[in-house]
Amino acid sequence: MEERLRPDKNNVLIKRPTRHWQEEAYNRTPDGIRDSDALHLLLFFKYEEPVCFEDIQTSVIARFNYLIENELDEDDLEVFLISTTPLQYNVLNEWGYKQTDIPGVYRSSDPLCEIIPIIFPGELKNTPNNALLKVIVSPKNERMDAFETINAIPTITKKVSKELNKLKKEAENEEDYFENPWKYLLNSAKKKALLKKEEQ
């Protein structure tokens, strides 16, 4: 249980030297996150399954542990829960979550949940600064645009660009599968057979 509450491959930690965003960083940071003035930003990603109360509890405990371990003040850290699954409005209402004036960003009025905002990438505006989250879940055309936006960043490294292209290819294949699963599986089998033949 202890390990689940620490940053891992499904989470992202952002540290800033000051509470003010540099212009370049602000212009590339997703809505909701770039509105924070915390020095440390911890992003917890929830894939495949809808957000549940245990996810919020885990985020609250992780926040408490991080503050203690790093000897930080309350306002030095903000934890975001980012969900790639469709919204469940009845569940969110039960925990007091309402959409803020920023599309896709929800905050709670409940004393326990208010410190953990939830972001739904699929509801964020289709703008360049949201591209980093849009590649996770959104309509195919928005995801493809997001990949192109990120790859066009002048300072992006070759390694990151290569990984993004892999993700883009996977996203394209995923759409092909849902549009025509039998054709997709047949083409995949042909490709594997061809690669096996070339290796012999």
GROMACS elastic network, one bead per residue, 0.5 to 0.9 nm:
[ bonds ]
;  ai    aj funct       b0    kb
    1     4     6  0.53694   500
    1     5     6  0.70278   500
    2     5     6  0.55758   500
    2     6     6  0.72577   500
    3     6     6  0.54816   500
    3     7     6  0.83609   500
    3     8     6  0.85238   500
    4     7     6  0.78119   500
    4     8     6  0.79926   500
    4    58     6  0.80038   500
    4    62     6  0.86154   500
    5     8     6  0.87696   500
    5    58     6  0.62960   500
    5    59     6  0.73223   500
    5    61     6  0.71029   500
    5    63     6  0.86327   500
    5    65     6  0.82181   500
    6    11     6  0.86812   500
    6    62     6  0.64455   500
    6    65     6  0.85504   500
    6    66     6  0.81686   500
    7    10     6  0.75473   500
    7    11     6  0.54365   500
    7    12     6  0.68715   500
    7    13     6  0.72498   500
    7    42     6  0.79488   500
    7    43     6  0.86291   500
    7    44     6  0.79813   500
    7    62     6  0.86112   500
    8    11     6  0.53608   500
    8    12     6  0.76465   500
    9    12     6  0.76355   500
   10    43     6  0.87477   500
   10    44     6  0.68521   500
   10    45     6  0.58646   500
   10    46     6  0.80708   500
   10    47     6  0.89575   500
   11    42     6  0.73114   500
   11    43     6  0.55211   500
   11    45     6  0.58496   500
   12    41     6  0.81208   500
   12    42     6  0.59173   500
   12    43     6  0.50388   500
   12    44     6  0.68219   500
   12    45     6  0.82924   500
   13    40     6  0.71423   500
   13    41     6  0.57736   500
   13    43     6  0.62949   500
   13    44     6  0.89211   500
   14    39     6  0.81160   500
   14    40     6  0.57303   500
   14    42     6  0.63908   500
   14    43     6  0.81805   500
   15    38     6  0.88400   500
   15    39     6  0.58604   500
   15    41     6  0.64506   500
   15    42     6  0.87455   500
   16    19     6  0.70082   500
   16    20     6  0.84444   500
   16    21     6  0.80968   500
   16    38     6  0.81385   500
   16    39     6  0.50397   500
   16    40     6  0.63924   500
   16    41     6  0.84394   500
   17    20     6  0.86204   500
   17    39     6  0.67402   500
   18    21     6  0.74874   500
   18    37     6  0.85122   500
   18    38     6  0.85316   500
   18    39     6  0.63621   500
   19    36     6  0.83243   500
   19    38     6  0.60127   500
   19    39     6  0.57132   500
   19    76     6  0.88308   500
   20    37     6  0.65962   500
   20    38     6  0.89351   500
   20    39     6  0.88714   500
   21    24     6  0.81354   500
   21    25     6  0.63000   500
   21    26     6  0.54854   500
   21    34     6  0.76606   500
   21    37     6  0.81367   500
   22    25     6  0.53773   500
   22    26     6  0.60357   500
   22    27     6  0.86232   500
   23    26     6  0.51124   500
   23    27     6  0.61527   500
   23    28     6  0.88184   500
   24    27     6  0.52951   500
   24    28     6  0.66017   500
   24    29     6  0.88991   500
   25    28     6  0.53030   500
   25    29     6  0.61348   500
   25    34     6  0.86052   500
   26    29     6  0.52807   500
   26    30     6  0.83221   500
   26    34     6  0.60310   500
   26    35     6  0.88345   500
   26   129     6  0.80508   500
   27    30     6  0.82989   500
   27    34     6  0.85149   500
   27   128     6  0.80418   500
   27   129     6  0.57029   500
   28    34     6  0.86941   500
   28   128     6  0.69508   500
   28   130     6  0.72734   500
   28   131     6  0.81078   500
   28   132     6  0.81565   500
   29    32     6  0.87254   500
   29    33     6  0.67534   500
   29    34     6  0.55230   500
   29   128     6  0.89590   500
   29   129     6  0.52705   500
   29   130     6  0.67159   500
   29   131     6  0.87085   500
   29   132     6  0.78583   500
   30    33     6  0.57679   500
   30    34     6  0.61252   500
   30    35     6  0.89263   500
   30   124     6  0.84310   500
   30   127     6  0.89600   500
   30   128     6  0.85750   500
   30   129     6  0.51448   500
   30   131     6  0.74884   500
   30   132     6  0.71680   500
   30   133     6  0.70741   500
   31    34     6  0.58153   500
   31    35     6  0.69465   500
   31   102     6  0.71669   500
   31   103     6  0.83874   500
   31   104     6  0.83171   500
   31   105     6  0.76540   500
   31   119     6  0.88256   500
   31   124     6  0.73302   500
   31   125     6  0.82924   500
   31   129     6  0.73019   500
   31   130     6  0.65098   500
   32    35     6  0.52499   500
   32    36     6  0.70540   500
   32    80     6  0.89966   500
   32   102     6  0.70582   500
   32   104     6  0.83956   500
   32   105     6  0.60394   500
   32   106     6  0.88525   500
   32   117     6  0.85545   500
   32   119     6  0.75114   500
   33    36     6  0.56250   500
   33    37     6  0.89879   500
   33    41     6  0.79391   500
   33    78     6  0.89789   500
   33    80     6  0.78146   500
   33   119     6  0.88978   500
   34    37     6  0.78899   500
   36    39     6  0.86578   500
   36    41     6  0.82789   500
   36    78     6  0.74841   500
   37    40     6  0.88740   500
   37    75     6  0.81945   500
   37    76     6  0.81204   500
   37    77     6  0.88565   500
   37    78     6  0.86024   500
   38    41     6  0.65943   500
   38    75     6  0.59914   500
   38    77     6  0.52107   500
   38    78     6  0.59829   500
   39    75     6  0.81577   500
   39    76     6  0.51147   500
   39    77     6  0.61477   500
   39    78     6  0.82037   500
   40    76     6  0.60711   500
   40    78     6  0.65125   500
   40    79     6  0.84905   500
   41    76     6  0.85844   500
   41    77     6  0.58679   500
   41    78     6  0.51359   500
   41    79     6  0.59284   500
   41    80     6  0.75744   500
   42    63     6  0.82759   500
   42    77     6  0.75420   500
   42    78     6  0.63755   500
   42    80     6  0.62326   500
   42    81     6  0.86416   500
   43    78     6  0.86358   500
   43    79     6  0.59424   500
   43    81     6  0.60780   500
   43    82     6  0.68536   500
   44    59     6  0.74757   500
   44    79     6  0.74840   500
   44    80     6  0.61126   500
   44    82     6  0.59304   500
   44    83     6  0.84747   500
   45    80     6  0.84884   500
   45    81     6  0.61213   500
   45    83     6  0.60167   500
   45    84     6  0.76620   500
   46    49     6  0.71061   500
   46    50     6  0.76201   500
   46    51     6  0.69170   500
   46    55     6  0.81678   500
   46    81     6  0.72521   500
   46    82     6  0.60185   500
   46    84     6  0.63189   500
   46    85     6  0.78875   500
   47    50     6  0.77795   500
   47    51     6  0.88528   500
   47    82     6  0.86541   500
   47    83     6  0.63876   500
   47    84     6  0.54732   500
   47    85     6  0.67101   500
   48    83     6  0.85018   500
   48    84     6  0.67846   500
   48    85     6  0.59731   500
   49    52     6  0.85260   500
   49    83     6  0.84751   500
   49    84     6  0.82155   500
   49    85     6  0.62851   500
   49    86     6  0.89715   500
   50    83     6  0.71774   500
   50    84     6  0.80053   500
   50    85     6  0.54880   500
   50    86     6  0.70212   500
   50    87     6  0.74341   500
   50    88     6  0.74957   500
   51    54     6  0.82167   500
   51    55     6  0.63293   500
   51    56     6  0.79558   500
   51    81     6  0.86590   500
   51    82     6  0.89016   500
   51    83     6  0.66038   500
   51    85     6  0.78370   500
   51    87     6  0.84947   500
   51    88     6  0.83838   500
   51    91     6  0.87315   500
   51    92     6  0.88809   500
   52    55     6  0.54414   500
   52    56     6  0.69990   500
   52    91     6  0.80757   500
   53    56     6  0.51894   500
   53    57     6  0.62720   500
   53    58     6  0.86285   500
   53    91     6  0.88872   500
   53    95     6  0.82385   500
   54    58     6  0.59968   500
   54    59     6  0.85036   500
   55    58     6  0.50744   500
   55    59     6  0.61820   500
   55    60     6  0.86515   500
   55    81     6  0.80942   500
   56    59     6  0.50273   500
   56    60     6  0.61631   500
   56    61     6  0.86634   500
   56    81     6  0.76440   500
   56   112     6  0.88575   500
   56   113     6  0.69011   500
   56   116     6  0.70187   500
   57    60     6  0.50797   500
   57    61     6  0.62113   500
   57    62     6  0.84925   500
   57   112     6  0.85271   500
   57   113     6  0.82508   500
   58    61     6  0.52156   500
   58    62     6  0.60057   500
   58    63     6  0.84987   500
   59    62     6  0.50247   500
   59    63     6  0.60553   500
   59    64     6  0.86471   500
   59    79     6  0.70159   500
   59    80     6  0.80496   500
   59    81     6  0.73729   500
   59   116     6  0.71553   500
   60    63     6  0.51063   500
   60    64     6  0.63318   500
   60    65     6  0.87628   500
   60    79     6  0.80761   500
   60   112     6  0.80636   500
   60   113     6  0.78728   500
   60   115     6  0.76202   500
   60   116     6  0.70621   500
   61    64     6  0.50461   500
   61    65     6  0.61608   500
   61    66     6  0.85259   500
   62    65     6  0.51258   500
   62    66     6  0.60268   500
   62    67     6  0.85765   500
   62    79     6  0.86121   500
   63    66     6  0.51780   500
   63    67     6  0.62105   500
   63    68     6  0.87213   500
   63    77     6  0.75894   500
   63    78     6  0.77476   500
   63    79     6  0.65480   500
   64    67     6  0.52799   500
   64    68     6  0.63536   500
   64    69     6  0.86964   500
   64    74     6  0.89847   500
   65    68     6  0.52135   500
   65    69     6  0.60222   500
   65    70     6  0.84826   500
   66    69     6  0.51990   500
   66    70     6  0.59906   500
   66    71     6  0.81425   500
   66    72     6  0.80660   500
   66    77     6  0.84089   500
   67    70     6  0.54449   500
   67    71     6  0.56733   500
   67    73     6  0.68356   500
   67    74     6  0.71855   500
   67    76     6  0.82334   500
   67    77     6  0.72613   500
   68    71     6  0.50800   500
   68    72     6  0.67162   500
   68    73     6  0.88551   500
   69    72     6  0.80385   500
   72    75     6  0.81230   500
   72    76     6  0.59998   500
   72    77     6  0.75085   500
   73    76     6  0.53241   500
   73    77     6  0.75552   500
   74    77     6  0.62894   500
   74    78     6  0.84232   500
   75    78     6  0.72821   500
   78   115     6  0.75385   500
   78   116     6  0.76426   500
   78   117     6  0.87707   500
   79   115     6  0.74641   500
   79   116     6  0.58272   500
   79   117     6  0.73175   500
   80   115     6  0.87297   500
   80   116     6  0.57460   500
   80   117     6  0.53502   500
   80   118     6  0.59462   500
   80   119     6  0.71757   500
   81   116     6  0.66960   500
   81   117     6  0.62922   500
   81   119     6  0.62906   500
   81   120     6  0.88025   500
   82   117     6  0.85442   500
   82   118     6  0.57139   500
   82   120     6  0.60440   500
   82   121     6  0.74496   500
   82   133     6  0.89741   500
   83    86     6  0.80152   500
   83    87     6  0.85946   500
   83   118     6  0.72133   500
   83   119     6  0.63289   500
   83   120     6  0.53604   500
   83   121     6  0.72864   500
   84   119     6  0.87461   500
   84   120     6  0.62865   500
   84   121     6  0.65550   500
   84   122     6  0.72687   500
   84   136     6  0.67928   500
   84   137     6  0.58098   500
   84   138     6  0.88094   500
   85    88     6  0.89799   500
   85   120     6  0.76846   500
   85   122     6  0.83763   500
   85   137     6  0.79144   500
   86   120     6  0.79092   500
   86   122     6  0.79162   500
   87    90     6  0.89703   500
   87    91     6  0.87233   500
   87    92     6  0.81214   500
   87   120     6  0.77288   500
   88    91     6  0.55661   500
   88    92     6  0.63555   500
   88    93     6  0.87440   500
   89    92     6  0.50512   500
   89    93     6  0.60099   500
   89    94     6  0.85626   500
   89    97     6  0.87316   500
   90    93     6  0.52017   500
   90    94     6  0.63312   500
   91    94     6  0.51110   500
   91    95     6  0.67251   500
   91    96     6  0.88634   500
   91    97     6  0.87502   500
   92    95     6  0.52888   500
   92    96     6  0.62726   500
   92    97     6  0.51086   500
   92    98     6  0.74539   500
   92   106     6  0.89780   500
   92   108     6  0.85175   500
   93    97     6  0.54945   500
   93    98     6  0.70972   500
   93   108     6  0.87703   500
   94    97     6  0.76412   500
   95   108     6  0.67939   500
   95   109     6  0.80039   500
   95   110     6  0.63694   500
   95   112     6  0.89390   500
   95   113     6  0.71018   500
   96   107     6  0.78904   500
   96   109     6  0.52848   500
   96   110     6  0.54822   500
   96   113     6  0.79494   500
   96   114     6  0.84618   500
   97   106     6  0.59114   500
   97   107     6  0.51397   500
   97   109     6  0.66229   500
   97   110     6  0.78610   500
   97   113     6  0.82574   500
   97   114     6  0.82605   500
   97   117     6  0.84470   500
   97   118     6  0.84288   500
   98   105     6  0.84972   500
   98   106     6  0.53322   500
   98   107     6  0.57231   500
   98   108     6  0.62167   500
   98   109     6  0.81536   500
   99   102     6  0.72138   500
   99   103     6  0.68775   500
   99   104     6  0.69090   500
   99   105     6  0.58016   500
   99   107     6  0.65206   500
   99   108     6  0.87722   500
  100   103     6  0.69131   500
  100   104     6  0.80275   500
  100   105     6  0.59084   500
  100   106     6  0.55576   500
  100   107     6  0.66155   500
  101   105     6  0.79821   500
  101   106     6  0.89728   500
  102   105     6  0.56777   500
  102   106     6  0.81979   500
  102   124     6  0.79770   500
  102   125     6  0.87256   500
  103   106     6  0.82575   500
  103   120     6  0.87581   500
  103   123     6  0.60807   500
  103   124     6  0.54328   500
  103   125     6  0.67000   500
  104   118     6  0.82249   500
  104   119     6  0.56078   500
  104   120     6  0.50109   500
  104   121     6  0.64595   500
  104   122     6  0.72656   500
  104   125     6  0.78411   500
  105   117     6  0.70948   500
  105   118     6  0.60228   500
  105   120     6  0.66090   500
  105   121     6  0.86918   500
  105   123     6  0.82082   500
  105   124     6  0.76604   500
  106   117     6  0.56912   500
  106   118     6  0.51582   500
  106   119     6  0.62508   500
  106   120     6  0.82683   500
  107   113     6  0.80394   500
  107   114     6  0.61789   500
  107   115     6  0.80954   500
  107   116     6  0.71922   500
  107   118     6  0.65368   500
  107   119     6  0.89503   500
  108   111     6  0.80029   500
  108   112     6  0.86369   500
  108   113     6  0.57614   500
  108   115     6  0.78673   500
  108   116     6  0.77348   500
  108   117     6  0.70771   500
  108   118     6  0.88066   500
  109   112     6  0.85788   500
  109   113     6  0.72619   500
  109   114     6  0.55422   500
  110   113     6  0.53154   500
  110   114     6  0.55609   500
  111   114     6  0.56194   500
  111   115     6  0.79764   500
  112   115     6  0.71367   500
  112   116     6  0.84983   500
  113   116     6  0.55542   500
  113   117     6  0.78268   500
  114   117     6  0.68678   500
  119   122     6  0.89679   500
  119   123     6  0.84068   500
  119   124     6  0.82418   500
  120   123     6  0.56655   500
  120   124     6  0.68303   500
  120   133     6  0.88328   500
  120   137     6  0.87172   500
  121   124     6  0.52340   500
  121   125     6  0.85939   500
  121   130     6  0.79017   500
  121   133     6  0.55663   500
  121   134     6  0.56315   500
  121   135     6  0.85631   500
  121   136     6  0.72739   500
  121   137     6  0.62879   500
  121   138     6  0.70955   500
  122   125     6  0.84486   500
  122   133     6  0.84147   500
  122   134     6  0.66748   500
  122   136     6  0.83174   500
  122   137     6  0.55621   500
  122   139     6  0.78350   500
  123   126     6  0.86746   500
  123   138     6  0.80039   500
  124   127     6  0.82464   500
  124   130     6  0.69140   500
  124   133     6  0.85855   500
  124   134     6  0.77186   500
  125   128     6  0.89673   500
  125   130     6  0.70432   500
  126   129     6  0.85390   500
  126   130     6  0.67195   500
  126   131     6  0.75700   500
  126   134     6  0.77605   500
  126   142     6  0.69395   500
  126   145     6  0.89154   500
  126   146     6  0.83277   500
  127   130     6  0.56105   500
  127   131     6  0.68483   500
  127   146     6  0.85264   500
  128   131     6  0.52833   500
  128   132     6  0.84287   500
  128   145     6  0.89524   500
  128   146     6  0.71710   500
  128   149     6  0.63594   500
  128   150     6  0.80357   500
  129   132     6  0.72912   500
  129   133     6  0.88807   500
  130   133     6  0.56736   500
  130   134     6  0.60061   500
  130   135     6  0.89160   500
  130   146     6  0.79461   500
  131   135     6  0.62850   500
  131   142     6  0.86655   500
  131   143     6  0.79054   500
  131   145     6  0.79843   500
  131   147     6  0.71367   500
  131   148     6  0.89295   500
  131   149     6  0.67220   500
  131   150     6  0.66284   500
  132   135     6  0.60445   500
  132   136     6  0.78083   500
  132   146     6  0.71164   500
  132   147     6  0.81992   500
  132   149     6  0.89963   500
  132   150     6  0.71318   500
  133   136     6  0.55502   500
  133   137     6  0.74517   500
  133   146     6  0.84711   500
  134   137     6  0.57190   500
  134   138     6  0.58902   500
  134   139     6  0.89004   500
  134   142     6  0.70404   500
  134   143     6  0.58355   500
  134   145     6  0.89503   500
  134   146     6  0.61197   500
  134   147     6  0.85686   500
  135   138     6  0.70259   500
  135   142     6  0.78584   500
  135   144     6  0.75501   500
  135   145     6  0.86578   500
  135   146     6  0.58501   500
  135   147     6  0.64772   500
  135   167     6  0.84321   500
  135   168     6  0.81823   500
  135   171     6  0.86876   500
  136   143     6  0.75643   500
  137   140     6  0.86323   500
  137   142     6  0.89709   500
  137   143     6  0.72317   500
  138   141     6  0.81515   500
  138   142     6  0.61014   500
  138   143     6  0.59188   500
  139   142     6  0.53774   500
  139   143     6  0.62815   500
  139   144     6  0.87849   500
  140   143     6  0.51005   500
  140   144     6  0.61648   500
  140   145     6  0.85802   500
  140   171     6  0.78684   500
  140   172     6  0.79464   500
  140   175     6  0.74134   500
  141   144     6  0.52267   500
  141   145     6  0.61944   500
  141   146     6  0.85760   500
  142   145     6  0.50777   500
  142   146     6  0.60558   500
  142   147     6  0.87036   500
  143   147     6  0.62857   500
  143   148     6  0.87497   500
  143   168     6  0.81579   500
  143   171     6  0.80855   500
  144   147     6  0.51834   500
  144   148     6  0.64128   500
  144   149     6  0.86988   500
  144   168     6  0.70874   500
  144   171     6  0.83908   500
  144   172     6  0.84124   500
  145   148     6  0.51462   500
  145   149     6  0.61404   500
  145   150     6  0.87539   500
  146   149     6  0.50213   500
  146   150     6  0.62777   500
  146   151     6  0.86115   500
  147   150     6  0.53307   500
  147   151     6  0.61778   500
  147   152     6  0.86246   500
  147   164     6  0.69544   500
  147   165     6  0.77439   500
  147   167     6  0.86922   500
  147   168     6  0.66684   500
  148   151     6  0.51421   500
  148   152     6  0.61357   500
  149   152     6  0.52388   500
  149   153     6  0.69308   500
  150   153     6  0.55328   500
  150   156     6  0.78729   500
  150   161     6  0.82370   500
  150   164     6  0.83558   500
  151   154     6  0.80807   500
  151   156     6  0.69938   500
  151   160     6  0.86934   500
  151   161     6  0.60268   500
  151   164     6  0.76764   500
  151   165     6  0.85124   500
  152   155     6  0.87805   500
  152   156     6  0.79092   500
  153   156     6  0.55634   500
  154   157     6  0.85965   500
  156   159     6  0.84448   500
  156   160     6  0.66904   500
  156   161     6  0.67563   500
  157   160     6  0.53433   500
  157   161     6  0.61971   500
  157   162     6  0.86366   500
  158   162     6  0.60554   500
  158   163     6  0.86786   500
  159   162     6  0.51544   500
  159   163     6  0.63919   500
  159   164     6  0.86997   500
  160   163     6  0.51630   500
  160   164     6  0.61472   500
  160   165     6  0.86489   500
  161   164     6  0.50579   500
  161   165     6  0.62119   500
  161   166     6  0.87320   500
  162   165     6  0.51869   500
  162   166     6  0.64454   500
  162   167     6  0.88735   500
  163   166     6  0.50807   500
  163   167     6  0.64006   500
  163   168     6  0.86601   500
  164   167     6  0.50400   500
  164   168     6  0.60863   500
  164   169     6  0.86181   500
  165   169     6  0.61619   500
  165   170     6  0.86004   500
  166   169     6  0.51650   500
  166   170     6  0.62886   500
  166   171     6  0.86812   500
  167   170     6  0.50284   500
  167   171     6  0.61533   500
  167   172     6  0.86398   500
  168   171     6  0.50525   500
  168   172     6  0.62370   500
  168   173     6  0.86659   500
  169   172     6  0.50755   500
  169   173     6  0.61906   500
  169   174     6  0.85365   500
  170   173     6  0.50709   500
  170   174     6  0.60297   500
  170   175     6  0.86851   500
  171   174     6  0.50361   500
  171   175     6  0.63735   500
  171   176     6  0.87004   500
  172   175     6  0.52917   500
  172   176     6  0.63091   500
  172   177     6  0.87501   500
  173   177     6  0.61327   500
  173   178     6  0.87934   500
  173   184     6  0.78357   500
  174   177     6  0.51156   500
  174   178     6  0.65198   500
  174   179     6  0.87473   500
  175   178     6  0.53009   500
  175   179     6  0.61664   500
  175   180     6  0.86636   500
  176   179     6  0.51653   500
  176   180     6  0.61397   500
  176   181     6  0.71686   500
  176   183     6  0.84537   500
  176   184     6  0.62853   500
  177   180     6  0.54043   500
  177   182     6  0.77040   500
  177   183     6  0.77536   500
  177   184     6  0.52594   500
  177   185     6  0.75137   500
  178   181     6  0.56270   500
  178   184     6  0.85997   500
  179   184     6  0.86574   500
  180   183     6  0.55589   500
  180   184     6  0.62314   500
  180   185     6  0.87969   500
  181   184     6  0.50390   500
  181   185     6  0.61006   500
  181   186     6  0.85454   500
  182   185     6  0.51817   500
  182   186     6  0.60943   500
  182   187     6  0.85851   500
  183   186     6  0.51115   500
  183   187     6  0.61445   500
  183   188     6  0.85381   500
  184   187     6  0.52475   500
  184   188     6  0.61302   500
  184   189     6  0.86611   500
  185   188     6  0.50180   500
  185   189     6  0.61629   500
  185   190     6  0.86550   500
  186   189     6  0.51485   500
  186   190     6  0.62899   500
  186   191     6  0.87354   500
  187   190     6  0.50500   500
  187   191     6  0.62208   500
  187   192     6  0.86989   500
  188   191     6  0.51309   500
  188   192     6  0.62603   500
  188   193     6  0.86480   500
  189   192     6  0.51675   500
  189   193     6  0.61575   500
  189   194     6  0.85987   500
  190   193     6  0.51198   500
  190   194     6  0.61410   500
  190   195     6  0.86517   500
  191   194     6  0.50882   500
  191   195     6  0.61848   500
  191   196     6  0.85906   500
  192   195     6  0.51400   500
  192   196     6  0.61237   500
  192   197     6  0.85937   500
  193   196     6  0.51059   500
  193   197     6  0.61782   500
  193   198     6  0.87018   500
  194   197     6  0.50906   500
  194   198     6  0.62400   500
  194   199     6  0.87083   500
  195   198     6  0.51074   500
  195   199     6  0.62632   500
  195   200     6  0.88870   500
  196   199     6  0.51702   500
  196   200     6  0.65332   500
  197   200     6  0.53398   500
